[in-house]
Amino acid sequence: MNPKLNKVNAEIEKMEARLVETQAALKDLRAEKKQLEDLEIVKTIRAMKSTDMDVMELIKMMQEGRANVPAFSVVEEKPQMSASVYKKESEDDENE
């Protein structure tokens, strides 16, 4: 057989083997991501439930729209200038 063709076939086999390994690693990472997300959900539900309510009951209520779930708000913080930056801006304003 043609040596160039043999080389290409060998490269294809190597690439296919790496592809299988990469796909397996990706599958594992996706499973780990789902486990971590599920753990976060459980932590959040446990943190917001009252002591006299079962977690499954709370989930059922949430699915039915009967649970009073507090909304999470994200507060955007404004970046603070350091004293040296403020001083430099003040000096620039005075020089103008």
C-alpha positions in Angstrom: 0.0 0.0 0.0 1.0 3.6 -0.5 3.1 4.8 2.5 1.3 8.2 2.5 -2.1 6.4 2.7 -0.8 4.2 5.5 0.3 7.3 7.4 -3.1 9.0 6.9 -4.9 5.8 8.1 -2.7 5.7 11.2 -3.4 9.4 11.9 -7.1 8.7 11.5 -7.0 5.8 14.0 -5.1 8.0 16.5 -7.5 10.8 16.1 -10.5 8.5 16.5 -9.0 7.1 19.7 -8.4 10.6 21.1 -12.0 11.5 20.1 -13.4 8.5 22.1 -11.3 9.5 25.1 -12.4 13.1 24.9 -16.0 12.2 24.6 -15.7 10.0 27.6 -14.1 12.8 29.6 -16.8 15.2 28.5 -19.5 12.8 29.6 -17.8 12.5 33.0 -17.5 16.3 33.4 -21.2 16.7 32.5 -22.2 14.1 35.1 -20.0 15.9 37.7 -21.6 19.2 36.8 -25.1 17.8 37.2 -24.2 16.4 40.6 -22.8 19.7 41.8 -25.9 21.6 40.5 -28.2 19.1 42.2 -26.2 19.5 45.5 -26.6 23.3 45.2 -30.3 22.9 44.7 -30.7 20.7 47.7 -28.6 23.1 49.8 -30.7 26.0 48.7 -34.0 24.2 49.5 -32.8 23.1 52.9 -31.7 26.6 53.7 -35.1 28.1 52.9 -37.4 25.4 54.3 -38.9 25.7 57.7 -38.2 23.0 60.2 -41.8 21.6 60.3 -41.9 21.1 56.5 -40.6 18.1 54.6 -38.3 18.9 51.6 -40.4 16.8 49.3 -43.5 18.7 50.4 -41.8 22.0 49.7 -40.8 20.8 46.2 -44.3 19.7 45.5 -45.6 23.1 46.6 -43.1 24.8 44.4 -44.1 22.7 41.4 -47.7 23.5 42.0 -47.0 27.2 42.4 -48.2 27.3 46.0 -44.8 27.8 47.7 -43.8 31.3 48.6 -40.2 31.3 47.3 -38.2 34.5 47.9 -36.6 36.0 44.9 -32.9 36.3 44.8 -31.7 39.7 43.9 -28.3 40.6 42.6 -26.9 43.8 43.9 -24.5 45.4 41.5 -21.6 47.0 43.3 -20.0 50.1 41.9 -16.2 49.9 41.6 -14.5 52.0 44.2 -11.5 54.1 43.3 -8.4 53.8 45.3 -7.0 56.9 46.9 -4.1 57.1 44.4 -6.5 57.0 41.5 -8.7 59.7 43.1 -5.6 61.8 43.8 -4.4 61.5 40.2 -7.8 62.4 38.8 -7.9 65.5 41.1 -4.5 66.5 39.9 -5.5 66.1 36.3 -8.6 68.3 36.9 -6.4 71.0 38.5 -3.9 71.0 35.6 -6.6 71.6 33.0 
